[in-house]
Amino acid sequence: MGDPFTVRIAVRGYELDTQGHLNQAVYLQYAEHARWECLRAAGISQDRLIATGVGPVALEVTLRYLRELRGGDEVDVSCEFHWGEGRTFRIEQDYRRPDGIQVATVTGVGGLLDLSTRRLVADPRERFRELATDPGPLRL
């Protein structure tokens, strides 16, 4: 299916902890940014999701640190959706420096929440397919 969707992010000084490396919570923000950029690349904006009464939710997230990132570093954060048959889907994300060195991974389980019933949509793959103008970034 080709390479996963990837976005490059520059590590900013205010994101560092007292040891001078990227604060652990910011890794999760980078993952969230990459997921939203992937949806945007597929033609799905936050406004469009809200207008159709749904929103993505994170149900489980595992972050694994492999190398440190420091101020001024750049990192490529990927986003790869894996669809199953139920109400949830998996997302795998890889963090790599431009030289290819892997620095972290995030794996997660997500769903698509119906904002009126506050329940997960039965078939999130199909709903995302309906919303996407370019389903490629979502691997649909």
HULINTA-V336410 format. One record per residue. N is the residue number from 1. BURIAL is I if it has 24 or more other C-alpha atoms within 12 Angstrom, else O. D_CENTER is the distance of its C-alpha to the mean C-alpha in Angstrom with 1 decimal. Layout:
n->N burial->BURIAL d_center->D_CENTER
n->N burial->BURIAL d_center->D_CENTER
This chain:
n->1 burial->O d_center->17.8
n->2 burial->O d_center->17.3
n->3 burial->O d_center->14.9
n->4 burial->I d_center->11.1
n->5 burial->I d_center->9.5
n->6 burial->I d_center->9.6
n->7 burial->I d_center->10.1
n->8 burial->O d_center->12.8
n->9 burial->I d_center->13.2
n->10 burial->O d_center->16.6
n->11 burial->I d_center->17.3
n->12 burial->O d_center->19.5
n->13 burial->O d_center->22.6
n->14 burial->O d_center->21.9
n->15 burial->I d_center->18.8
n->16 burial->O d_center->21.1
n->17 burial->O d_center->22.9
n->18 burial->O d_center->26.6
n->19 burial->O d_center->26.4
n->20 burial->O d_center->24.9
n->21 burial->I d_center->21.5
n->22 burial->I d_center->18.1
n->23 burial->I d_center->18.0
n->24 burial->I d_center->16.1
n->25 burial->O d_center->14.4
n->26 burial->O d_center->13.1
n->27 burial->I d_center->11.0
n->28 burial->I d_center->9.0
n->29 burial->O d_center->9.2
n->30 burial->I d_center->8.0
n->31 burial->I d_center->4.7
n->32 burial->I d_center->4.7
n->33 burial->O d_center->6.4
n->34 burial->I d_center->4.6
n->35 burial->I d_center->2.6
n->36 burial->I d_center->6.3
n->37 burial->I d_center->7.8
n->38 burial->I d_center->7.1
n->39 burial->I d_center->8.6
n->40 burial->I d_center->11.2
n->41 burial->I d_center->12.1
n->42 burial->I d_center->12.8
n->43 burial->I d_center->15.0
n->44 burial->I d_center->13.4
n->45 burial->I d_center->13.8
n->46 burial->O d_center->13.7
n->47 burial->O d_center->17.5
n->48 burial->O d_center->17.6
n->49 burial->I d_center->15.7
n->50 burial->O d_center->18.1
n->51 burial->O d_center->21.0
n->52 burial->O d_center->20.6
n->53 burial->O d_center->20.3
n->54 burial->I d_center->16.9
n->55 burial->I d_center->13.6
n->56 burial->I d_center->10.5
n->57 burial->I d_center->10.9
n->58 burial->I d_center->9.7
n->59 burial->O d_center->12.8
n->60 burial->O d_center->12.4
n->61 burial->O d_center->10.6
n->62 burial->O d_center->12.4
n->63 burial->I d_center->12.3
n->64 burial->O d_center->14.8
n->65 burial->O d_center->16.5
n->66 burial->O d_center->18.5
n->67 burial->O d_center->19.7
n->68 burial->I d_center->19.9
n->69 burial->I d_center->18.7
n->70 burial->I d_center->21.4
n->71 burial->O d_center->22.0
n->72 burial->O d_center->22.1
n->73 burial->I d_center->19.9
n->74 burial->I d_center->17.3
n->75 burial->I d_center->14.2
n->76 burial->I d_center->12.1
n->77 burial->I d_center->8.5
n->78 burial->I d_center->7.5
n->79 burial->I d_center->5.2
n->80 burial->I d_center->7.8
n->81 burial->I d_center->8.6
n->82 burial->I d_center->11.9
n->83 burial->I d_center->14.1
n->84 burial->O d_center->17.1
n->85 burial->O d_center->20.0
n->86 burial->O d_center->19.5
n->87 burial->I d_center->17.7
n->88 burial->I d_center->14.5
n->89 burial->I d_center->12.0
n->90 burial->I d_center->10.3
n->91 burial->I d_center->6.9
n->92 burial->I d_center->7.9
n->93 burial->I d_center->6.8
n->94 burial->I d_center->9.9
n->95 burial->I d_center->11.3
n->96 burial->I d_center->14.5
n->97 burial->I d_center->17.2
n->98 burial->O d_center->18.7
n->99 burial->O d_center->21.5
n->100 burial->O d_center->19.3
n->101 burial->O d_center->19.6
n->102 burial->I d_center->16.7
n->103 burial->I d_center->16.1
n->104 burial->I d_center->13.5
n->105 burial->I d_center->11.2
n->106 burial->I d_center->8.7
n->107 burial->I d_center->9.3
n->108 burial->I d_center->8.9
n->109 burial->I d_center->10.6
n->110 burial->I d_center->9.9
n->111 burial->I d_center->12.4
n->112 burial->I d_center->13.6
n->113 burial->I d_center->16.2
n->114 burial->I d_center->19.4
n->115 burial->O d_center->20.2
n->116 burial->O d_center->23.9
n->117 burial->O d_center->24.4
n->118 burial->O d_center->21.6
n->119 burial->O d_center->21.0
n->120 burial->I d_center->18.3
n->121 burial->I d_center->18.8
n->122 burial->O d_center->20.7
n->123 burial->O d_center->19.0
n->124 burial->I d_center->15.4
n->125 burial->I d_center->15.5
n->126 burial->O d_center->18.6
n->127 burial->I d_center->17.5
n->128 burial->I d_center->14.5
n->129 burial->O d_center->17.0
n->130 burial->O d_center->19.5
n->131 burial->I d_center->17.3
n->132 burial->I d_center->16.0
n->133 burial->O d_center->18.4
n->134 burial->O d_center->16.9
n->135 burial->I d_center->15.4
n->136 burial->O d_center->15.0
n->137 burial->I d_center->11.4
n->138 burial->I d_center->10.6
n->139 burial->I d_center->13.4
n->140 burial->I d_center->15.6
